[in-house]
C-alpha cells in the first residue's frame, strides 16, 4: 500500500482534533510532512503530536506553497473566507486537496475552484463528512434499492442544539456572516448536501424564510451586562451563562475545550473574562439567523422541506422520506431508522451503530476515502468531489438570496446562469 503524504493548512479544531487521529492510528496509510498555522501554540502542539521538525513548520500557507512541491495532497482547514486562495494556488501547483466545508462563502469562488480542479486534473474533495457515516449511507442504500419506491417528498430537520448554537453562532467564529458565512452555508451545507445526494436530481426552485429573532439586544433581560462576569443580575439563572457552560469539565463538555489553548481552568477563565465567549448572548456582534426554513423542488418532481433551529435540546438531525411504496423515518442521534412498507403494512427497525470518530464516523470515513481515491487515481466524480458538492452549495446560496428577499422563489437555472456569466477566471489566483 502506498503511503500518501499530506501537508496541513490550519491546525485548529478540524485540522488537528478531527482529522489527525486517523493519521496517528494509520501511519502506514498516511504521513503528514508539514503544517502551516499562524498560531504558534497550535503549530507547536501539532508538531509535537505528529513528530514534525522545525523545518516542517510554516506560519502561513504562502510560505508552504512557495516551497517546491512537498507531498501528494493538502488538507485545508482554514476559516471559511480563507479557503479560496490557498486551494486554487495548491491545485495549480499540482496538489490534490481535501477542503473543509463550506468550499467558500462566495458562489463565484465555489464555481471557480471546481473549474480549476477540473482543468488541472486534480482531486478537490469537500469535507461533507455526513455522506461517510453508517447512518446516512444506510438511508441512501434503502432509497436506492427501491425500498419505498419513488421518493415523493422529504422533511428534514436540523436541530442545532441551544448550547451549540450559542457557542458557535452567537459567540463563536461563525456568529457573523461578514466573518464567516450565512448560517445556511456555515452549518446547513451538510444538510443541503445530504438532501441533494438522497434526491439524486438537480434542484429547480428554492424559497426560504428565517431571521435572527432572539439573540438580539432588545431581548436582553433587565439587569444583564455586556459580559457574564460584569455583575450580571441574571447570570445564575441564564441558560447561556458562560461561567456555568465553559467552566464545566472538558471531558463532559467538548465546547469548553475549544475556547482556550491549552484549555486549563485558568486559560478558560481568561477567555471568558476577555474574549468573545464571555459576552452576553444578547450583546454580541452576531447576525446569522437562529431559525430558518427552506423549500425546494427538484427536476424529478421531489419536494423537500428543510428546517434549521437553534432552539433544541439535542444536537441532532431527523428526517422523513416519503415514497410511493413506503416511508422511512430516521433519527441520527439514536441511530434508529424505521422503514414502513405500504404493501405489507410491516415496519422494520434498523439500528445503526455509532462510528468511532467525530460526526458519527464521518471524519474517519472521509479521510479513508480521500486516501483511497488518491492511491487509485480517482480524481473526478468521487463521492464528495467538488463536482458533487458544488450543486448543494449553490442551493444554499440560492436559499440565502431568497431569505434576504422575503422568501422570493429563486429559479436555479437562472441562478446558475448568472454565476456562469460572472466568472472569476480573469482574477483568480495564478
GIFEN-V197585 format. One record per residue. N is the residue number from 1. NEAR is the number of other ideal C-beta (glycine too) atoms within 8 Angstrom. Layout:
# GIFEN-V197585
n & near
N & NEAR
N & NEAR
This chain:
# GIFEN-V197585
n & near
1 & 5
2 & 4
3 & 9
4 & 12
5 & 12
6 & 14
7 & 15
8 & 18
9 & 15
10 & 14
11 & 13
12 & 11
13 & 7
14 & 11
15 & 16
16 & 14
17 & 8
18 & 12
19 & 13
20 & 14
21 & 10
22 & 13
23 & 14
24 & 9
25 & 6
26 & 8
27 & 9
28 & 5
29 & 9
30 & 13
31 & 9
32 & 13
33 & 10
34 & 13
35 & 16
36 & 13
37 & 16
38 & 5
39 & 9
40 & 6
41 & 8
42 & 12
43 & 14
44 & 9
45 & 12
46 & 16
47 & 14
48 & 7
49 & 9
50 & 11
51 & 5
52 & 11
53 & 6
54 & 5
55 & 4
56 & 9
57 & 13
58 & 10
59 & 9
60 & 8
61 & 13
62 & 6
63 & 10
64 & 13
65 & 10
66 & 5
67 & 7
68 & 3
69 & 7
70 & 9
71 & 11
72 & 8
73 & 15
74 & 14
75 & 12
76 & 15
77 & 12
78 & 10
79 & 9
80 & 12
81 & 9
82 & 9
83 & 17
84 & 12
85 & 9
86 & 14
87 & 14
88 & 13
89 & 11
90 & 12
91 & 15
92 & 10
93 & 8
94 & 7
95 & 12
96 & 12
97 & 16
98 & 12
99 & 13
100 & 10
101 & 11
102 & 14
103 & 15
104 & 12
105 & 11
106 & 7
107 & 10
108 & 10
109 & 13
110 & 15
111 & 13
112 & 14
113 & 18
114 & 13
115 & 10
116 & 13
117 & 14
118 & 10
119 & 6
120 & 9
121 & 5
122 & 11
123 & 15
124 & 15
125 & 16
126 & 13
127 & 11
128 & 13
129 & 13
130 & 11
131 & 16
132 & 14
133 & 14
134 & 10
135 & 12
136 & 12
137 & 10
138 & 11
139 & 14
140 & 11
141 & 8
142 & 12
143 & 14
144 & 6
145 & 6
146 & 7
147 & 11
148 & 16
149 & 8
150 & 6
151 & 13
152 & 9
153 & 9
154 & 15
155 & 10
156 & 15
157 & 11
158 & 12
159 & 12
160 & 13
161 & 12
162 & 12
163 & 9
164 & 10
165 & 13
166 & 14
167 & 13
168 & 12
169 & 16
170 & 13
171 & 13
172 & 10
173 & 7
174 & 14
175 & 16
176 & 10
177 & 11
178 & 4
179 & 9
180 & 12
181 & 11
182 & 11
183 & 15
184 & 17
185 & 15
186 & 15
187 & 13
188 & 14
189 & 15
190 & 11
191 & 12
192 & 15
193 & 15
194 & 12
195 & 15
196 & 12
197 & 12
198 & 12
199 & 12
200 & 6
201 & 8
202 & 7
203 & 15
204 & 9
205 & 10
206 & 14
207 & 12
208 & 14
209 & 8
210 & 10
211 & 8
212 & 10
213 & 6
214 & 7
215 & 11
216 & 9
217 & 6
218 & 4
219 & 8
220 & 9
221 & 9
222 & 5
223 & 7
224 & 12
225 & 10
226 & 6
227 & 12
228 & 14
229 & 10
230 & 7
231 & 5
232 & 13
233 & 9
234 & 10
235 & 9
236 & 5
237 & 4
238 & 11
239 & 4
240 & 10
241 & 10
242 & 14
243 & 10
244 & 7
245 & 14
246 & 14
247 & 10
248 & 9
249 & 6
250 & 9
251 & 4
252 & 5
253 & 11
254 & 6
255 & 11
256 & 14
257 & 8
258 & 8
259 & 12
260 & 9
261 & 8
262 & 7
263 & 11
264 & 7
265 & 6
266 & 6
267 & 11
268 & 14
269 & 9
270 & 10
271 & 13
272 & 17
273 & 9
274 & 6
275 & 9
276 & 8
277 & 12
278 & 12
279 & 12
280 & 12
281 & 10
282 & 11
283 & 9
284 & 12
285 & 5
286 & 11
287 & 8
288 & 13
289 & 12
290 & 13
291 & 12
292 & 15
293 & 11
294 & 14
295 & 11
296 & 13
297 & 10
298 & 13
299 & 7
300 & 7
301 & 7
302 & 12
303 & 11
304 & 15
305 & 12
306 & 15
307 & 12
308 & 17
309 & 11
310 & 12
311 & 8
312 & 11
313 & 5
314 & 7
315 & 8
316 & 10
317 & 11
318 & 11
319 & 13
320 & 11
321 & 14
322 & 10
323 & 14
324 & 6
325 & 11
326 & 11
327 & 11
328 & 17
329 & 11
330 & 14
331 & 10
332 & 12
333 & 8
334 & 5
335 & 12
336 & 10
337 & 16
338 & 11
339 & 14
340 & 11
341 & 13
342 & 8
343 & 5
344 & 5
345 & 5
346 & 6
347 & 7
348 & 8
349 & 8
350 & 9
351 & 7
352 & 10
353 & 6
354 & 7
355 & 12
356 & 5
357 & 12
358 & 8
359 & 11
360 & 11
361 & 13
362 & 15
363 & 13
364 & 13
365 & 14
366 & 16
367 & 13
368 & 11
369 & 13
370 & 12
371 & 11
372 & 9
373 & 12
374 & 12
375 & 9
376 & 6
377 & 5
378 & 8
379 & 9
380 & 8
381 & 5
382 & 12
383 & 7
384 & 14
385 & 14
386 & 13
387 & 9
388 & 12
389 & 14
390 & 12
391 & 10
392 & 14
393 & 15
394 & 15
395 & 15
396 & 15
397 & 12
398 & 13
399 & 16
400 & 12
401 & 10
402 & 15
403 & 13
404 & 5
405 & 7
406 & 3
407 & 9
408 & 7
409 & 8
410 & 13
411 & 8
412 & 14
413 & 7
414 & 8
415 & 13
416 & 9
417 & 8
418 & 8
419 & 11
420 & 8
421 & 6
422 & 7
423 & 10
424 & 10
425 & 7
426 & 5
427 & 4
428 & 9
429 & 7
430 & 3
